[in-house]
Amino acid sequence: CVTQYFEQYRAFCSRHRPQQAVLRDPEPGTDCLLCLEDVGDRQSFRTMVCPACQHAWVHRDCIQGHALQAGISAFRCLLCRDKDQFQQEMLRMGIRIPRR
């Protein structure tokens, strides 16, 4: 399931979970910016992309770990450095960002 950690703290099953509105799939050979492992050749539950630049592909588990370490004041896209749009999308997609 996907749990949204803001406002009403809603939870979604895999059938009704929010999905990113990205118009492209990752380029072949695209690596996660955090673990440097391949993200695959298409969008999935396990891969996410920055909504601002649409080039920063990461694994869901990797970005969750980064969010927990960075906190809300330092959590931003690793490539384009966008903070507002990136955080809103990550929250919507179920990434927990602690306030520190």
Beta strands, then each sheet from edge to edge (+ up, - down):
strand 1: 2-3
strand 2: 11-12
strand 3: 47-49
strand 4: 57-59
sheet 1: 1+ 2-
sheet 2: 3+ 4-
end
